[in-house]
């Protein structure tokens, strides 16, 4: 697989983390597509002042900067052999529509992570743009827990998953892609048998809405001071962990029924939530005894608080427009629920969380 130019789409936490990671493992051209408002102007101004982005991973530091950043796809996507989209699911379609006219015929496009339906939107847009030779792939989840510390300058990578699953179309390209991305992102990338696995093995659809539901049910208008904002993952109570387990069990029941309907569909990579946590964060979890302890004692989740919107300098409200809900409900739970309806599988707990 020959990749000489990579373009990252977006300027958020994951894009900031990717730039120094990729630059440490890739000597080709690295571009950044930031179409939002004047963000590209701001990024270019700051990167000239700061010179590079520093990613801090424990005691280790990585450094890197893009060769070019632009709000115009024609400037940074024409030469790209690989397009990486570390974006929320609601931005996938609009981003693809912007970049598709300028892409190479045999470009590789990856959503990190992919959410339910990504492949359908991507393949339709690429077909309409006469880019049907393109390869698409999706990752099961975002590889890192990361937060921008200073825009265009510093990012903290708080934790890295032990392994990430990838599915691709055409399927025959999956192994070669996994090998290349393992080197590029310094991660263990494992091949998944199909795109349906990405939908059902999407643990974000359990964790994010489930914890938000548990933390704020009946407290939707509660006002918090900065120091009282609840921890998100490490704020998982026994009651919340029970909700998460029931959601996970409902998805496993759906998976079992799909396999009963069509035994040729391989869904063996759809794990229970606890098994996924133990596999992904094996070295980060201190107490592996319960689902609750897997969250509370996970160093990769340390200190991360629930999403809030600011009322004033001292007071905050829960942010129900955060990605945890705007991505993982419409592009996660709702799609899983629709699949369950087709398979005639009831999901009472997921129904309650959605509603």
C-alpha positions in Angstrom: 0.0 0.0 0.0 1.6 3.2 -1.2 0.5 6.3 0.7 2.5 9.5 0.0 -0.1 12.1 1.2 -2.5 12.0 4.1 -5.2 14.5 4.9 -6.9 14.7 8.3 -10.3 16.2 8.4 -11.2 18.4 11.4 -9.4 20.2 14.1 -10.7 18.6 17.3 -9.1 16.6 20.1 -8.5 13.5 17.9 -7.1 15.5 15.0 -4.7 17.2 17.4 -3.6 13.8 18.7 -3.2 12.3 15.3 -0.9 15.0 13.9 2.2 14.3 16.1 1.5 10.5 16.2 1.3 10.3 12.4 4.3 12.6 11.9 6.3 10.3 14.2 5.6 7.3 11.9 5.2 8.9 8.4 7.6 10.9 6.3 5.2 11.9 3.5 3.0 14.9 3.2 0.4 15.6 6.0 -2.4 18.0 5.4 -5.3 19.3 7.5 -8.8 20.1 6.2 -10.6 22.4 8.6 -13.7 23.8 6.8 -15.4 25.3 9.9 -15.6 29.2 9.9 -12.2 30.8 10.3 -10.7 27.9 12.1 -8.1 27.2 9.4 -6.9 30.9 9.7 -6.7 30.6 13.4 -4.9 27.2 13.2 -2.3 28.5 10.7 -1.6 31.6 12.8 -1.1 29.7 16.0 0.9 26.9 14.5 3.3 29.5 13.1 3.7 30.9 16.5 4.0 27.6 18.4 5.9 25.8 15.5 4.3 22.3 16.2 1.8 20.4 18.3 3.1 18.6 21.3 1.3 15.4 22.3 1.9 14.3 25.9 1.4 10.6 26.6 2.5 10.0 30.2 6.2 10.8 30.4 6.5 10.6 26.6 6.2 13.6 24.2 5.6 13.5 20.4 5.9 16.5 18.1 4.4 17.3 14.7 2.7 19.8 12.4 0.8 19.5 9.1 2.5 20.7 5.9 -0.7 22.6 5.0 -4.0 23.4 6.6 -6.9 24.9 4.7 -10.7 25.4 4.8 -10.8 24.5 1.1 -10.9 20.8 0.1 -9.3 21.6 -3.3 -6.2 22.8 -1.5 -5.6 19.8 0.7 -7.5 16.8 -0.7 -6.5 16.6 -4.4 -3.2 14.8 -3.7 -4.4 12.7 -0.8 -4.0 9.0 -1.0 -5.5 8.6 2.5 -8.3 10.7 4.1 -8.8 10.3 7.8 -11.9 11.6 9.4 -11.7 11.8 13.2 -15.0 13.5 13.3 -18.4 13.0 15.1 -20.8 11.0 13.0 -23.1 13.9 12.2 -20.1 15.6 10.3 -19.3 12.6 8.1 -21.8 13.2 5.3 -21.3 16.9 5.0 -17.5 16.4 5.0 -17.7 13.7 2.3 -19.9 16.0 0.2 -17.3 18.8 0.4 -14.2 16.6 -0.4 -15.6 14.1 -2.9 -15.3 16.3 -6.0 -11.6 16.7 -5.4 -10.6 13.2 -4.5 -8.4 10.7 -6.4 -10.3 7.8 -8.0 -8.6 5.2 -5.8 -8.4 7.2 -2.6 -8.8 5.5 0.8 -11.2 7.1 3.3 -11.6 6.2 6.9 -14.0 7.2 9.7 -12.4 7.1 13.1 -14.7 6.0 14.5 -17.4 4.9 12.1 -20.9 4.8 13.3 -24.0 3.0 12.0 -24.7 3.8 8.3 -21.4 5.4 7.5 -20.7 2.9 4.7 -24.1 3.6 3.0 -23.6 7.4 3.0 -20.0 7.2 1.9 -20.6 4.7 -0.9 -23.5 6.8 -2.3 -21.6 10.0 -2.2 -18.6 8.4 -3.8 -20.7 6.8 -6.5 -22.4 10.1 -7.3 -19.0 11.7 -7.6 -17.8 8.9 -9.9 -15.2 7.7 -7.3 -16.4 4.1 -7.2 -12.9 2.7 -7.0 -12.4 4.3 -3.6 -11.8 2.2 -0.5 -13.6 3.0 2.7 -13.0 1.8 6.2 -14.3 2.4 9.7 -12.8 1.9 13.1 -14.9 0.5 15.9 -14.0 3.3 18.3 -11.6 6.3 18.8 -8.2 4.9 19.8 -7.4 7.5 22.4 -8.9 9.4 25.3 -7.5 12.8 24.4 -8.1 16.5 25.2 -6.7 19.7 23.6 -4.8 21.5 26.3 -3.9 24.5 24.0 -5.3 24.8 20.5 -2.8 24.2 17.7 -0.1 23.6 20.4 -0.7 21.0 23.1 -2.8 17.9 23.4 -2.9 15.3 26.3 -3.4 11.7 25.4 -4.8 10.3 28.6 -5.1 6.7 27.5 -4.7 4.4 24.5 -6.8 1.4 23.8 -5.0 -1.9 23.6 -6.6 -2.8 20.3 -9.0 -1.3 17.8 -11.2 -3.2 15.3 -11.4 -2.1 11.6 -13.8 -3.1 8.8 -13.4 -2.1 5.2 -15.2 -2.1 1.8 -14.2 -3.9 -0.3 -13.6 -6.5 2.5 -10.5 -7.9 0.7 -8.6 -4.7 1.6 -9.1 -5.0 5.4 -5.9 -6.9 6.2 -3.6 -4.6 4.2 -5.2 -1.6 5.7 -4.9 -2.9 9.3 -1.2 -3.6 8.8 -0.6 -0.1 7.4 -2.6 1.7 10.1 -1.0 -0.3 12.8 2.3 1.2 11.9 0.9 4.7 11.1 -1.0 5.1 14.4 1.2 3.0 16.6 -1.8 0.8 17.5 -2.8 -2.8 17.3 -5.4 -2.8 14.6 -7.5 -6.0 14.2 -9.6 -6.9 11.2 -13.4 -7.2 11.6 -15.5 -9.4 9.3 -18.1 -6.9 8.3 -19.5 -3.4 8.7 -22.4 -4.7 10.8 -20.0 -5.6 13.5 -19.0 -1.9 13.7 -22.6 -1.0 14.5 -23.3 -3.7 17.1 -19.8 -3.6 18.7 -20.0 0.2 19.1 -19.6 0.4 22.8 -19.9 4.2 22.7 -23.7 3.8 22.1 -23.9 2.0 25.5 -21.4 4.0 27.5 -22.1 7.6 26.6 -25.9 7.7 26.6 -26.1 5.2 29.4 -23.9 7.2 31.7 -25.5 10.5 30.8 -28.9 8.9 31.6 -27.7 7.6 34.9 -26.0 10.8 36.0 -28.7 13.2 35.0 -32.1 11.4 35.0 -34.3 13.7 37.1 -31.5 16.3 37.3 -31.8 17.8 33.8 -31.8 21.4 35.1 -29.4 20.9 38.0 -26.8 23.7 38.2 -23.2 22.7 39.0 -20.2 24.7 40.1 -16.9 23.7 38.5 -15.7 21.7 41.4 -19.0 19.8 41.7 -19.3 18.7 38.0 -19.5 14.9 38.3 -16.7 12.7 36.9 -18.1 10.9 33.8 -16.5 7.4 33.6 -15.2 7.4 37.2 -18.6 8.6 38.4 -20.3 5.4 37.4 -22.3 4.1 40.3 -23.6 0.6 40.9 -27.0 1.6 39.6 -25.4 3.1 36.4 -23.3 0.0 35.9 -26.4 -2.1 36.1 -28.1 0.0 33.4 -25.0 -0.3 31.2 -24.9 -4.1 31.7 -28.6 -4.4 30.7 -28.0 -2.3 27.6 -25.0 -4.5 26.7 -27.1 -7.7 27.3 -29.8 -6.5 25.0 -27.3 -5.9 22.2 -25.9 -9.4 22.8 -29.4 -10.9 22.6 -29.9 -9.1 19.2 -26.5 -10.4 18.0 -27.5 -14.0 19.0 -30.8 -13.7 17.1 -29.2 -12.3 14.0 -26.8 -15.3 14.0 -29.9 -17.6 14.4 -31.5 -16.0 11.4 -28.4 -16.2 9.2 -25.6 -18.4 10.5 -23.3 -17.0 7.7 -23.1 -13.6 9.4 -19.9 -13.5 11.6 -20.6 -11.3 14.7 -18.1 -13.0 17.0 -16.3 -9.7 17.7 -19.4 -8.2 19.4 -18.4 -8.5 23.1 -20.1 -7.7 26.4 -19.3 -4.3 27.7 -17.2 -5.7 30.5 -15.2 -8.0 28.2 -14.6 -5.1 25.9 -13.3 -2.9 28.7 -11.0 -5.7 30.0 -9.7 -6.3 26.5 -9.2 -2.7 25.5 -7.9 -1.4 28.8 -6.2 -4.5 30.3 -3.2 -2.6 31.6 -5.1 0.5 32.7 -7.8 -1.0 35.0 -6.7 -1.7 38.6 -9.8 -3.5 39.8 -11.3 -5.9 37.2 -13.8 -7.5 39.5 -17.0 -5.7 38.4 -18.3 -3.5 35.6 -18.4 -0.6 37.9 -14.8 -1.0 39.1 -13.6 -1.3 35.5 -14.8 2.3 35.0 -13.9 3.7 38.3 -10.4 2.3 38.5 -9.5 2.8 34.8 -6.5 5.2 34.6 -7.4 6.1 31.0 -10.6 7.7 32.2 -9.0 9.5 35.1 -10.4 13.0 35.8 -12.7 13.2 32.8 -15.9 15.0 33.7 -19.4 15.1 32.4 -20.0 17.5 29.5 -21.4 20.8 30.6 -22.4 24.1 29.1 -21.4 27.3 30.8 -24.0 29.6 32.3 -21.5 32.0 33.7 -17.9 31.8 35.1 -19.1 29.8 38.1 -22.1 27.8 37.1 -22.8 25.0 34.6 -25.7 23.0 33.2 -25.5 19.4 31.8 -24.9 19.6 28.1 -27.4 17.4 26.3 -26.1 18.6 22.9 -22.7 17.1 23.5 -21.4 14.4 21.2 -22.1 11.7 23.8 -25.8 12.2 22.8 -25.9 13.8 19.4 -23.6 11.1 18.0 -24.3 7.9 20.0 -28.1 8.1 20.1 -29.1 8.9 16.5 -26.1 7.2 14.9 -25.9 4.4 17.5 -28.8 3.3 19.7 -31.5 4.4 17.3 -30.0 2.3 14.4 -29.4 -0.7 16.8 -33.0 -0.4 17.9 -34.2 -0.4 14.3 -32.1 -3.5 13.6 -33.7 -5.1 16.7 -37.2 -4.3 15.4 -36.4 -6.1 12.1 -35.1 -9.1 14.1 -38.1 -8.9 16.5 -35.9 -8.5 19.6 -37.2 -6.3 22.5 -34.9 -3.7 24.0 -36.8 -2.2 27.0 -33.8 -0.6 28.7 -32.4 0.9 25.5 -35.9 2.1 24.7 -35.9 3.9 28.1 -32.5 5.5 27.6 -33.4 6.7 24.1 -36.7 8.2 25.3 
